[in-house]
């Protein structure tokens, strides 16, 4: 039985073909692969201990020596995963055909039990094809070196193949003698086997196998690299006939590797002298792999591996910690060290020009770095307002576990620490390769020592007891942490309201802002702080509008809204609440407006008691009358007093019109079914009109400043809006260009043109331009760009108007207006810009011959005079989107306006 300790993952039993397993279930965690002249079996840690059995008529114990002689090796990682490697020419391979092209290997893994035949057996088999064989096949594995040669040097020509000769030689009683070089030591076959070597024949090849450090191996310096060499000649003798078969195996030694803390460098000689008969050779192939499997160029680049072929060497470089290897923990003198292990592979193929013989050379070369000191560190995050030590111990590999913690008065296991309220947790790195141990110890616990001399000093002494698995190697780490506390004053929170905003002030005195702030349901991050926060000396103030999404509406009345803002100060380490504050205020707002033309408007808001309400589903008394505009918090209604189920009644000299905003009955049932409250959503709106009243209006008359230009007939005026590619306004984006990519604060150059008129007396003026988040020009939110022909004075980046002069394209400059807008994003879209922002414009067509100072004298010349005197006023609705990343424009949209000519 071959058991590799301390892992104890599985033991191997060898047997020849013939035994039938009682059970052969399949398990996905046994996976066999053909990798050239090697079979690799991967075994996940399914069981604490597993036996691997080869079918045969007789059980053969696979000792480490027999594994070396027969061509098997194993490797284990710290997580218990195992890899099993077998040479195709191993002792137990079955040759499917006589020309060494197909090999079959069958293994059975079983759980240990009272008797082998009673144990459940897991069968795995693999048949591999390997062609073409080269003249020599040299394999260097972790515990053996192997040379498989197909050529024989004959003294005579009695046999026409090496295989026939070997078979006849054995059958006829030939004397077999092995001579080792350079010692010239002679052994017979039995002695060779007793020494741990193996000499065997396949149908076409003679195989020599030896442990790396066998007695007859020797070191040879090849191009400055120490190599282990085994060289033999095997003689077959019978009377007058002697046949000799030569075999040589050469493998690298650990001295071929150079380490730095960051990189592993492995040097392989390019010309391996003991294997060459001359210096004339051609290197045909060089491949690198991991765990016997080749890697392609992309995989090597992704892992930062490199292979460099020079005149003398093949140099492999692997970063310490790269994918494909693993870290292992070690303890020396109670100090923590780590090593990094990886098993690269090199495959070489060359041909010798004189002998015309090709050689395949494969090395499976496990590399482990020297131990690297990684002293653990204790990081102490004292949280004064919670009166608690927060300690983090790390960083460790995953094979380290925390067993107990020793305090001055007691030793507690991890479970006992958690029962005491210390909240010991294991935290993993994002890539799941490292871990730390986190613990919270309250100042009030008896394990903490307290001293008072004007200030309060808290001291915690502890010793972490840890262990490395699977060796159960114990080690410890000591730590002493202190906290000196001044006269701590907890932070205070106060607040008040004006007619529009909440004002919340947080006073943290001289302790520093050791907390995070939760406003409503959102953490006060950097972006929100820039928008809402004002810093003071030892305090800060948060100012939020009453309609902010971070506030909630508690109730709605005819002339006011009661809104509430919740603020919490949280411990950043455990999210425990340090301070909670809630401020509710009534804001005087006109939610219902009554107009003298019999029109009513009403604003409904989503209240806290109806969290599942969708305002867009609200209706007036007539279910067919929904909101004109809605979002997730508001619904806006616009209707006349003689529609939508509005009722009327007279009270003395007053007419009262009433309506009700609510959910349709079927939606109300669904809403109540999803929330605990049975409260219905109902909002009554009403308007009062005096039935009998007289109003006096005064007016003055004055003559016209000028007579309007009038000609007989009618015509069509066409207007288009385009986005220029730059400030020259010479080239414009075409329909297929959209959406056009722009970044925040980049300029956009627009041109609005009257396209079909050649009348020099007609002028075009931009009246209003604004932006929305969707195509509906009446939607909200809205941002004004141009107001009454002028730039919006409240815009921090105002619209810039560009003059228009006649050129080859523009024949009538009054027909064209050009303006520049800087890219912007709505506040509603600022968290993740990327939606669409539509721009709408109202333009005016008027008489260009109007007196100086009139509405057509130029853009933004009479902003304060509301009289425009348009001969024709029309609505122009091209749109564009403006966000941080995307700008799109609908081109060539035209609007028709009829006017006298």
C-alpha positions in Angstrom: 0.0 0.0 0.0 1.4 3.3 -1.1 0.1 6.1 1.2 1.5 9.6 0.9 1.3 11.3 4.3 0.2 13.6 5.8 -2.5 14.1 3.2 -3.9 10.5 3.5 -6.1 11.2 0.5 -5.8 7.8 -1.1 -3.8 4.6 -1.1 -3.1 2.6 -4.3 -3.3 -1.1 -4.8 -2.0 -2.6 -8.0 -3.4 -5.7 -9.6 -3.4 -7.4 -13.1 -6.4 -7.5 -15.4 -9.2 -9.9 -14.5 -11.0 -8.9 -11.2 -14.6 -7.6 -11.7 -15.7 -4.9 -9.3 -18.9 -5.5 -7.4 -19.9 -1.8 -7.9 -18.8 0.6 -10.7 -20.7 3.8 -10.1 -19.4 6.9 -11.9 -18.3 10.1 -10.1 -17.5 13.3 -11.8 -14.6 14.0 -9.5 -12.5 11.3 -11.1 -11.2 12.6 -14.4 -8.7 11.0 -16.7 -6.9 12.7 -19.6 -4.4 11.6 -22.3 -1.6 14.1 -22.4 0.9 12.8 -25.0 2.9 9.9 -23.5 1.4 10.5 -20.0 -2.1 9.7 -18.5 -3.3 12.2 -15.9 -6.0 11.4 -13.4 -7.4 14.2 -11.2 -9.1 13.2 -8.0 -11.1 15.7 -5.9 -11.2 15.2 -2.1 -14.4 13.3 -2.0 -13.5 11.1 0.9 -11.2 11.1 3.9 -9.4 8.1 2.4 -9.7 6.3 -0.9 -8.1 3.1 -2.3 -7.2 3.0 -6.0 -7.3 -0.6 -7.4 -6.1 -1.9 -10.8 -8.0 -4.8 -12.2 -6.0 -8.0 -12.2 -6.0 -11.5 -10.9 -3.6 -10.7 -8.2 -3.3 -7.7 -5.8 0.1 -6.0 -5.9 1.0 -3.5 -3.3 2.3 -0.3 -5.0 5.1 0.8 -2.7 7.0 4.0 -3.5 9.8 1.9 -5.0 7.4 0.0 -7.2 5.7 3.2 -8.3 9.1 4.5 -9.4 9.9 1.3 -11.2 6.5 1.1 -12.9 6.2 4.7 -14.0 3.7 6.3 -11.6 3.7 9.5 -9.5 1.4 11.6 -7.3 0.9 15.1 -6.2 -1.4 16.7 -3.6 -2.3 20.3 -2.9 -3.2 21.7 0.6 -6.9 21.4 -0.1 -6.6 17.6 -0.6 -6.9 17.5 -4.3 -4.7 14.9 -6.0 -3.2 14.3 -9.4 -2.1 10.9 -10.5 0.4 10.6 -13.4 1.2 7.4 -15.3 3.6 6.8 -18.2 1.9 5.2 -21.2 4.7 2.6 -20.9 3.9 1.8 -17.3 4.0 -1.7 -16.0 0.2 -2.1 -16.1 -0.8 -0.6 -19.4 -2.5 -3.0 -21.8 -1.4 -2.6 -25.5 -4.5 -2.6 -27.6 -2.5 -3.3 -30.8 0.9 -4.7 -31.4 2.6 -1.6 -32.8 2.5 0.5 -29.6 -0.2 3.0 -30.8 -3.0 2.3 -28.4 -2.7 1.9 -24.6 -5.4 1.2 -22.0 -5.2 1.7 -18.3 -8.1 0.7 -15.9 -8.2 1.7 -12.3 -10.7 1.3 -9.5 -11.0 3.5 -6.5 -12.7 2.1 -3.4 -13.6 3.3 0.1 -11.9 1.4 2.9 -14.0 -1.1 4.7 -13.9 -4.5 6.5 -13.0 -6.3 3.3 -12.1 -5.2 -0.2 -14.9 -7.1 -2.0 -17.5 -5.5 0.3 -16.4 -1.9 -0.4 -18.1 0.4 -3.0 -15.9 0.7 -6.0 -15.5 3.6 -8.4 -14.1 2.7 -11.7 -12.1 4.9 -14.1 -10.4 3.8 -17.3 -8.7 5.5 -20.1 -7.5 4.4 -23.6 -5.0 6.6 -25.2 -3.6 6.9 -28.7 0.0 8.1 -29.1 1.5 8.4 -32.6 4.0 8.8 -33.9 6.6 7.6 -31.5 10.0 9.2 -32.0 13.3 7.3 -32.0 13.7 8.1 -28.4 11.1 9.1 -25.8 12.6 10.6 -22.7 10.3 11.3 -19.7 11.4 13.1 -16.5 8.7 12.8 -13.8 8.9 13.8 -10.2 10.2 10.5 -8.9 11.7 8.7 -11.9 13.4 9.2 -15.3 12.5 7.0 -18.3 14.0 6.3 -21.7 12.1 4.4 -24.3 14.2 3.5 -27.4 13.1 1.7 -30.5 16.5 1.0 -32.1 18.7 -2.0 -31.5 22.4 -2.3 -32.5 22.7 -5.9 -34.0 25.8 -8.0 -34.2 24.1 -10.1 -36.9 20.9 -9.9 -39.0 19.1 -13.0 -37.8 16.0 -10.9 -36.8 14.3 -8.2 -38.8 13.1 -6.1 -35.8 14.1 -5.2 -32.3 10.8 -6.5 -30.9 11.1 -9.9 -32.6 14.7 -10.2 -31.3 13.8 -9.3 -27.7 10.8 -11.7 -27.7 12.9 -14.5 -29.1 15.8 -13.7 -26.8 13.6 -14.0 -23.7 12.0 -17.2 -25.0 15.2 -18.8 -26.0 17.0 -18.1 -22.7 19.4 -15.4 -23.8 21.6 -14.1 -21.1 20.8 -10.4 -20.4 23.5 -8.2 -19.0 23.3 -4.5 -18.2 26.4 -2.3 -18.1 26.2 1.1 -16.5 28.3 4.0 -17.7 30.7 5.5 -16.8 31.3 3.1 -13.8 31.3 0.0 -16.2 29.5 -1.9 -13.5 27.8 -5.0 -14.8 24.5 -6.5 -13.4 22.2 -9.2 -14.5 18.5 -8.5 -14.8 17.5 -9.7 -11.3 20.2 -7.5 -9.7 19.0 -4.5 -11.8 15.4 -5.0 -10.5 16.6 -5.3 -6.9 18.5 -2.0 -7.2 15.3 -0.2 -8.1 15.8 0.1 -11.8 13.4 -1.2 -14.4 14.1 -2.7 -17.9 11.1 -3.8 -19.9 10.0 -4.2 -23.4 6.8 -3.2 -25.2 5.9 -4.6 -28.7 8.4 -2.1 -30.4 10.5 -0.5 -27.7 12.9 -1.2 -24.8 12.2 0.9 -21.7 14.7 1.9 -19.1 13.4 3.5 -15.9 15.3 4.7 -12.8 14.9 6.7 -9.6 16.5 10.1 -9.9 19.0 9.5 -7.2 19.8 5.9 -8.0 23.3 4.6 -7.3 24.5 4.5 -10.9 23.1 8.0 -11.8 25.6 10.8 -11.8 25.6 14.6 -12.1 26.9 16.4 -15.2 27.1 20.1 -15.8 25.5 20.9 -19.1 25.7 24.5 -20.2 26.1 25.6 -16.6 23.0 23.6 -15.5 23.5 20.5 -13.2 21.7 17.5 -14.8 21.1 14.0 -13.5 22.3 11.3 -16.0 21.7 7.5 -16.3 23.4 5.7 -19.2 23.2 1.9 -19.8 24.0 -0.7 -22.4 22.0 -3.9 -22.3 23.5 -7.0 -23.9 21.6 -10.1 -25.1 24.0 -13.1 -25.4 23.6 -16.7 -26.7 26.6 -18.5 -27.9 27.8 -16.7 -31.0 25.0 -14.0 -31.0 25.3 -10.7 -29.1 22.9 -7.8 -29.4 23.3 -4.5 -27.6 20.6 -1.9 -26.8 21.8 1.5 -25.5 19.6 3.8 -23.3 20.3 7.2 -21.7 18.0 9.4 -19.6 18.9 13.0 -18.6 16.8 15.1 -16.2 17.2 18.5 -14.6 17.9 18.9 -10.9 16.5 21.5 -8.4 19.7 23.5 -8.9 18.4 24.5 -12.3 16.0 27.0 -10.7 16.8 30.6 -9.5 14.3 32.3 -7.1 13.6 36.0 -6.4 10.6 37.1 -4.2 8.7 37.9 -7.4 9.8 35.4 -10.1 10.8 31.8 -10.6 13.4 31.3 -13.3 14.1 27.7 -14.7 17.1 27.2 -16.9 17.2 24.1 -19.3 20.1 23.5 -21.6 19.2 23.7 -25.2 21.9 21.2 -26.2 21.7 18.3 -23.7 25.1 16.8 -24.4 24.6 13.3 -23.1 21.7 12.8 -25.5 23.4 14.0 -28.7 25.9 12.2 -30.9 26.9 15.5 -32.6 26.4 19.3 -32.4 24.3 19.3 -35.6 20.7 19.2 -34.5 17.5 21.2 -35.2 15.0 22.1 -32.4 11.6 21.5 -34.0 9.2 22.2 -31.1 9.2 23.9 -27.7 6.1 23.7 -25.5 5.4 24.8 -22.0 2.6 23.4 -19.8 1.4 22.9 -16.2 0.8 19.6 -14.6 1.7 17.7 -17.8 -0.8 19.7 -20.0 0.3 22.1 -22.7 -0.7 25.7 -22.6 -1.4 27.8 -25.7 0.0 31.3 -26.2 -3.1 33.1 -24.9 -3.2 31.1 -21.7 0.5 31.7 -21.0 0.1 35.4 -21.6 -2.9 35.5 -19.3 -0.9 33.9 -16.5 2.2 36.0 -17.2 4.4 32.9 -18.0 7.2 33.3 -20.5 9.5 30.9 -22.4 12.7 32.3 -24.0 14.9 30.2 -26.3 18.5 31.4 -26.5 21.6 29.9 -28.1 22.5 28.0 -25.0 19.3 27.7 -22.9 15.5 27.5 -22.8 14.5 29.9 -20.0 11.1 29.6 -18.3 9.9 32.5 -16.0 6.8 32.1 -13.8 5.6 34.9 -11.4 5.4 33.8 -7.7 1.7 33.3 -7.0 0.7 32.8 -10.6 -2.3 30.8 -11.6 -1.5 27.1 -11.8 0.3 26.9 -8.5 -0.6 27.2 -4.8 0.8 28.6 -1.5 1.4 26.4 1.4 1.8 27.4 5.1 4.8 26.3 7.2 5.8 26.9 10.8 9.4 27.2 11.9 10.2 28.2 15.5 6.6 29.4 16.0 7.1 31.7 13.0 4.8 31.7 10.0 6.3 31.1 6.5 4.8 30.3 3.1 6.1 28.5 0.1 4.7 28.6 -3.5 4.6 25.3 -5.5 4.0 24.9 -9.2 4.7 22.0 -11.6 5.7 23.4 -15.0 6.3 21.1 -17.9 8.6 21.5 -20.9 8.2 19.4 -24.1 11.0 19.5 -26.6 11.3 17.8 -30.0 14.6 17.8 -32.0 16.2 15.9 -34.8 19.9 15.0 -35.2 21.1 15.8 -38.7 23.8 13.1 -38.9 21.9 10.1 -37.4 18.5 11.3 -38.6 17.0 10.4 -35.3 14.3 12.4 -33.6 13.9 12.7 -29.8 10.9 13.6 -27.7 11.9 15.1 -24.3 9.3 15.8 -21.6 10.0 17.1 -18.1 7.4 17.3 -15.3 9.4 19.5 -12.9 7.8 20.4 -9.5 9.2 23.7 -8.2 8.8 24.9 -4.6 10.2 28.3 -3.5 12.2 28.6 -0.3 10.2 29.5 2.7 9.2 33.2 2.7 8.5 34.9 6.1 5.0 36.3 6.3 4.6 37.6 9.9 0.9 38.1 10.6 -0.3 41.6 11.6 -3.0 42.7 14.0 -4.9 45.7 12.8 -7.0 47.5 15.5 -10.0 49.6 14.5 -11.1 51.0 17.9 -14.7 52.4 17.7 -15.0 54.8 20.6 -18.7 55.5 20.2 -19.5 51.8 20.3 -16.8 51.2 23.1 -15.4 48.2 21.2 -12.1 46.9 19.9 -12.3 45.6 16.3 -9.2 43.5 15.6 -8.2 41.8 12.3 -5.5 39.2 12.2 -3.9 38.3 8.9 -3.1 37.5 6.3 -2.9 33.7 6.0 -3.3 31.0 3.4 -6.5 29.0 3.4 -4.8 26.0 5.2 -4.6 28.0 8.5 -7.4 27.8 11.1 -8.0 29.7 14.3 -8.5 27.3 17.2 -8.6 29.5 20.3 -7.6 32.8 21.9 -5.8 33.2 25.2 -6.7 36.2 27.4 -4.9 37.0 30.7 -7.6 35.2 32.7 -8.9 32.5 30.4 -8.6 30.5 27.2 -11.6 30.5 24.9 -12.3 28.5 21.8 -13.7 30.3 18.7 -17.2 29.0 19.6 -16.8 30.2 23.2 -15.7 33.6 21.9 -18.8 33.9 19.7 -21.0 32.8 22.6 -19.5 35.6 24.6 -20.4 38.1 21.9 -16.9 38.6 20.4 -18.3 37.9 16.9 -15.2 36.0 15.5 -15.4 35.8 11.7 -13.2 34.4 9.0 -13.0 36.8 6.0 -11.8 35.7 2.6 -10.0 37.8 -0.1 -11.9 38.5 -3.3 -10.0 35.8 -5.2 -10.6 33.3 -2.4 -6.9 32.6 -1.8 -6.2 34.4 1.5 -8.0 34.8 4.8 -8.1 37.1 7.9 -9.7 36.6 11.3 -11.9 39.5 12.6 -13.1 39.9 16.2 -14.9 42.5 18.2 -14.3 42.8 22.0 -16.4 45.3 24.0 -14.5 47.6 26.4 -16.9 46.4 29.1 -15.9 42.7 28.9 -13.8 41.5 31.9 -10.9 40.5 29.5 -10.3 44.2 28.9 -8.2 46.0 31.5 -9.2 49.7 32.2 -7.1 52.4 33.8 -8.1 56.0 34.6 -5.7 58.9 35.1 -7.6 61.9 33.7 -8.4 59.8 30.7 -9.8 56.3 30.3 -7.3 53.8 28.9 -8.5 50.3 27.8 -5.9 47.5 27.2 -6.5 44.1 25.6 -3.9 41.4 25.7 -4.4 38.2 23.7 -2.6 35.3 22.1 -4.1 33.8 19.0 -3.8 30.0 18.8 -3.6 28.8 15.2 -2.9 25.6 13.4 -1.8 24.6 9.8 -3.7 21.8 8.2 -3.4 19.0 7.3 -0.2 18.6 9.3 -1.8 20.0 12.5 1.2 22.2 13.0 0.4 24.7 15.8 1.7 28.3 16.2 0.6 31.4 18.0 0.6 35.2 17.6 0.5 37.7 20.5 -0.9 41.2 20.4 -1.5 44.1 22.8 -3.9 46.9 21.8 -4.8 50.1 23.6 -7.5 52.7 23.4 -7.2 56.1 25.1 -10.5 57.9 25.3 -11.0 61.5 26.1 -14.3 62.9 27.4 -16.4 61.4 24.7 -19.5 63.3 23.7 -21.8 61.3 21.3 -22.6 63.1 18.1 -25.9 65.1 18.2 -28.4 65.6 15.4 -30.8 68.5 15.1 -33.0 69.8 12.3 -35.5 72.4 11.1 -37.5 73.2 8.0 -38.2 76.2 5.8 -40.8 76.5 3.1 -38.8 74.3 0.7 -36.1 72.3 2.5 -35.1 70.1 5.4 -32.0 71.3 7.3 -30.2 68.5 9.3 -27.2 69.5 11.4 -24.8 66.8 12.7 -22.5 68.0 15.5 -19.6 65.5 16.1 -17.5 67.9 18.3 -13.8 67.0 18.5 -14.2 63.3 17.9 -14.0 63.5 14.1 -16.6 62.0 11.8 -16.1 58.3 12.7 -19.4 57.3 11.2 -21.2 57.1 7.9 -24.5 58.9 7.3 -27.6 57.2 6.0 -30.0 59.7 4.5 -33.4 58.0 3.9 -32.3 54.8 2.3 -29.1 56.0 0.7 -25.6 56.4 2.1 -24.3 59.9 1.9 -21.5 59.3 -0.7 -19.2 61.8 -2.3 -21.6 62.8 -5.0 -24.5 63.4 -2.7 -22.3 65.2 -0.2 -21.3 67.6 -3.0 -24.9 68.3 -3.7 -26.4 68.5 -0.2 -23.7 68.9 2.4 -22.2 72.1 3.9 -19.1 71.6 6.2 -18.7 73.5 9.4 -16.3 73.5 12.3 -16.9 70.2 14.0 -20.3 69.8 12.3 -22.0 69.7 8.9 -25.4 70.5 7.6 -27.5 68.5 5.1 -30.0 70.5 3.1 -32.6 68.5 1.1 -35.7 69.6 -0.7 -38.9 68.3 0.9 -39.7 66.5 -2.4 -36.3 64.7 -2.5 -36.6 60.9 -3.2 -34.7 60.4 0.1 -37.7 61.9 2.0 -41.1 60.2 2.4 -44.6 61.8 2.3 -46.6 61.0 5.4 -49.8 62.8 4.4 -51.4 65.1 1.9 -53.8 67.9 2.5 -55.5 70.5 0.2 -52.9 73.1 0.9 -49.9 71.3 2.4 -47.8 68.2 2.3 -46.3 66.5 5.4 -42.9 65.1 4.5 -40.4 63.3 6.7 -36.6 62.8 6.4 -34.9 60.0 8.4 -31.2 60.3 9.1 -29.0 57.6 10.8 -25.3 57.6 11.8 -23.9 54.1 11.4 -20.8 52.3 12.5 -18.8 51.7 9.3 -17.5 48.4 10.6 -20.6 46.6 11.7 -23.4 48.9 10.4 -24.8 49.3 13.9 -26.8 52.5 14.5 -25.0 55.2 16.5 -27.7 57.8 16.3 -31.1 58.0 14.7 -33.0 61.2 13.9 -36.3 61.8 12.2 -37.7 65.2 11.1 -41.2 65.7 9.8 -42.6 69.1 8.6 -45.7 70.4 6.9 -44.9 72.3 3.7 -47.5 74.8 2.4 -48.0 73.8 -1.2 -50.9 74.4 -3.6 -51.7 70.9 -4.8 -55.0 72.0 -6.5 -55.3 75.0 -8.8 -58.6 76.5 -10.1 -58.6 78.6 -13.3 -61.3 81.1 -14.3 -61.8 79.2 -17.6 -63.2 76.2 -15.8 -59.9 74.2 -15.7 -58.6 72.3 -12.7 -55.2 70.9 -12.0 -54.3 68.5 -9.2 -51.1 66.9 -7.9 -51.3 63.5 -6.2 -48.2 62.2 -4.3 -47.3 58.7 -3.1 -47.6 58.5 0.7 -45.7 56.2 3.1 -48.8 54.3 4.0 -49.2 53.0 0.5 -45.7 51.7 -0.4 -47.0 49.6 -3.3 -48.8 52.4 -5.0 -48.0 53.2 -8.7 -49.1 56.8 -9.1 -49.5 56.3 -12.9 -52.4 54.0 -12.1 -54.4 56.7 -10.2 -57.5 58.1 -11.9 -60.2 60.7 -11.3 -63.8 59.6 -10.5 -64.1 58.7 -14.1 -61.6 55.7 -14.5 -60.9 56.9 -18.1 -59.3 60.0 -16.8 -55.7 59.2 -15.8 -52.8 61.5 -15.1 -51.3 63.9 -17.7 -47.9 63.1 -16.3 -46.7 60.6 -13.6 -43.5 59.1 -12.2 -42.8 56.8 -9.2 -43.8 59.5 -6.7 -46.2 61.9 -8.4 -49.2 62.0 -10.6 -50.4 65.3 -12.3 -54.0 65.7 -13.5 -55.4 68.4 -15.8 -59.1 68.5 -16.5 -62.2 70.7 -16.9 -64.9 71.0 -14.3 -67.5 69.5 -16.6 -65.5 66.3 -17.2 -64.0 63.2 -15.5 -66.9 62.7 -13.1 -66.5 66.1 -11.5 -69.6 67.0 -9.4 -71.1 70.4 -8.8 -73.2 71.8 -6.0 -74.3 75.3 -4.8 -73.6 76.6 -1.3 -75.2 80.0 -1.0 -73.5 82.2 -3.6 -70.7 79.7 -4.3 -70.4 76.9 -6.8 -68.4 73.9 -5.5 -66.8 71.5 -8.0 -65.4 68.2 -6.5 -63.6 65.2 -7.7 -61.6 62.4 -6.2 -58.3 60.8 -7.1 -58.0 57.1 -6.3 -57.1 53.7 -7.7 -59.6 51.8 -9.8 -61.4 49.2 -7.6 -59.6 46.2 -9.0 -56.2 47.8 -8.4 -57.2 48.9 -4.9 -57.9 45.2 -4.0 -54.4 44.2 -5.3 -52.7 47.0 -3.4 -54.4 46.1 -0.1 -53.4 42.4 -0.7 -49.7 43.3 -0.9 -49.4 45.6 2.1 -50.4 45.1 5.7 -52.4 48.4 5.9 -55.9 48.3 4.7 -56.0 52.0 4.2 -57.3 53.1 0.8 -55.7 55.8 -1.3 -58.2 58.7 -1.7 -57.5 62.4 -2.4 -60.4 64.8 -2.7 -59.9 67.9 -4.9 -62.3 70.8 -5.1 -62.7 74.3 -6.6 -64.9 77.2 -5.4 -66.3 79.8 -7.8 -68.5 82.8 -6.8 -71.8 82.4 -8.7 -72.7 86.1 -9.0 -69.8 88.6 -9.1 -68.6 91.5 -11.2 -65.0 92.2 -12.1 -63.8 95.4 -13.6 -61.0 95.4 -16.2 -59.2 98.5 -17.5 -57.4 98.8 -20.8 -55.7 101.5 -22.9 -55.4 101.8 -26.6 -52.6 103.2 -28.7 -51.8 103.2 -32.5 -49.7 100.5 -34.1 -46.0 101.1 -34.2 -45.9 99.9 -37.8 -48.2 98.4 -40.3 -47.9 94.7 -41.0 -46.4 93.5 -44.2 -49.2 91.9 -46.2 -49.2 90.3 -49.7 -52.0 88.3 -51.3 -51.8 84.5 -51.4 -50.6 81.8 -49.1 -47.5 79.7 -48.9 -45.6 77.0 -46.9 -42.6 77.7 -44.7 -40.3 74.8 -43.9 -37.9 74.8 -40.9 -35.2 72.2 -40.1 -32.7 71.8 -37.2 -29.3 70.2 -37.7 -26.3 69.4 -35.6 -23.0 70.7 -37.0 -19.8 68.7 -36.7 -17.9 71.7 -35.4 -18.1 75.5 -34.8 -17.5 76.2 -38.5 -21.1 75.1 -39.4 -19.8 73.8 -42.7 -20.5 70.1 -42.3 -23.5 68.4 -40.5 -24.2 65.0 -39.0 -26.4 62.9 -41.3 -29.3 60.7 -40.2 -27.2 57.5 -40.1 -24.7 59.2 -37.7 -27.0 59.1 -34.7 -26.7 58.6 -31.9 -23.6 60.9 -31.8 -21.2 60.4 -29.0 -20.2 63.4 -26.8 -18.8 63.8 -23.3 -19.9 66.0 -20.5 -19.3 69.8 -21.2 -18.4 69.2 -24.8 -20.0 71.8 -27.1 -22.9 70.9 -29.4 -23.5 73.3 -32.4 -27.1 73.6 -33.6 -28.4 75.4 -36.6 -32.1 76.2 -37.2 -32.9 77.2 -40.7 -36.0 78.4 -42.7 -35.4 76.3 -45.8 -38.1 77.1 -48.4 -38.4 80.9 -48.3 -36.5 83.3 -50.4 -38.3 86.3 -49.0 -35.7 88.7 -47.5 -38.5 90.4 -45.4 -39.0 87.2 -43.4 -36.9 86.4 -40.3 -36.6 83.4 -38.0 -36.2 83.9 -34.2 -35.7 81.2 -31.5 -38.4 81.8 -28.9 -38.0 78.9 -26.3 -35.7 75.9 -26.3 -35.7 73.3 -23.5 -34.6 69.7 -22.7 -36.6 66.7 -21.3 -35.8 63.1 -20.5 -38.3 61.8 -23.1 -39.8 62.7 -26.4 -42.9 64.3 -24.9 -42.3 68.1 -25.0 -44.6 68.5 -21.9 -42.8 65.9 -19.8 -41.0 66.5 -16.5 -38.3 67.1 -15.5 -37.5 70.1 -17.8 -34.5 72.3 -18.2 -34.8 75.6 -20.1 -32.0 76.5 -22.5 -33.5 79.6 -24.2 -36.3 81.7 -22.6 -38.1 84.4 -24.6 -35.3 84.4 -27.1 -32.4 84.7 -24.6 -30.2 82.3 -22.7 -31.4 80.9 -19.4 -29.9 83.2 -16.7 -30.0 80.3 -14.2 -27.9 78.0 -16.4 -24.3 77.8 -15.2 -23.3 77.0 -18.8 -25.4 79.4 -20.8 -26.3 79.0 -24.4 -24.0 80.9 -26.8 -25.5 82.5 -29.9 -23.3 82.6 -33.0 -23.7 85.2 -35.7 -24.7 84.2 -39.2 -23.2 85.8 -42.4 -24.0 85.3 -46.0 -21.9 82.8 -47.8 -22.2 80.2 -50.6 -24.7 78.2 -48.6 -26.5 80.9 -46.6 -28.2 83.4 -48.9 -30.5 85.0 -46.3 -28.8 85.2 -42.9 -32.1 86.3 -41.1 -33.4 82.8 -42.1 -30.8 81.1 -40.0 -30.1 80.9 -36.2 -27.1 79.2 -34.7 -26.5 78.4 -31.0 -24.1 76.4 -28.9 -25.0 74.1 -25.9 -22.6 72.5 -23.5 -23.2 68.9 -22.9 -25.0 68.2 -19.6 -27.0 65.6 -17.7 -30.1 65.8 -15.6 -29.7 65.4 -11.9 -32.2 62.5 -12.1 -29.7 60.8 -14.5 -26.5 61.9 -12.7 -25.9 58.7 -10.7 -25.6 56.6 -13.9 -25.8 58.9 -17.0 -26.6 57.1 -20.1 -30.3 57.8 -20.9 -31.7 60.2 -23.4 -32.3 63.9 -23.1 -34.6 65.4 -25.7 -34.3 69.0 -26.8 -37.4 70.9 -28.1 -37.7 74.4 -29.6 -40.4 76.9 -30.4 -39.5 79.3 -33.2 -41.0 82.4 -34.5 -41.4 83.6 -38.1 -41.9 87.3 -38.3 -41.5 90.5 -40.4 -37.8 91.4 -40.6 -38.7 95.0 -41.6 -40.2 95.7 -38.1 -38.8 98.8 -36.4 -35.5 98.7 -34.4 -36.1 97.1 -31.0 -38.9 94.9 -32.3 -39.0 91.1 -31.9 -37.4 90.5 -35.2 -34.5 92.9 -34.8 -32.2 90.1 -33.6 -31.9 87.2 -31.1 -32.3 88.4 -27.5 -32.9 92.1 -28.1 -36.2 92.7 -26.3 -36.2 90.1 -23.5 -38.4 92.2 -21.2 -41.1 93.1 -23.8 -43.6 90.3 -24.0 -45.0 91.7 -27.3 -43.5 89.7 -30.2 -45.8 90.7 -33.1 -45.3 87.4 -35.0 -46.8 87.3 -38.4 -46.8 83.6 -38.0 -45.9 81.5 -34.9 -45.3 77.8 -35.3 -44.1 74.9 -33.2 -40.9 73.1 -34.2 -40.2 69.7 -32.6 -36.9 68.2 -33.6 -35.3 66.5 -30.7 -31.9 65.4 -29.6 -30.5 63.4 -26.7 -27.7 64.8 -24.5 -26.1 62.7 -21.8 -22.6 62.2 -20.5 -22.0 59.7 -23.3 -24.6 59.9 -26.0 -26.1 62.7 -28.1 -28.7 61.9 -30.8 -30.6 64.2 -33.1 -33.7 63.6 -35.2 -32.8 65.4 -38.5 -34.8 67.0 -41.3 -38.0 67.3 -39.3 -40.2 70.1 -40.9 -43.1 72.1 -39.7 -45.6 73.9 -42.0 -47.0 77.4 -41.2 -49.6 79.1 -43.3 -49.4 82.9 -43.4 -50.5 85.7 -45.8 -48.0 86.6 -48.5 
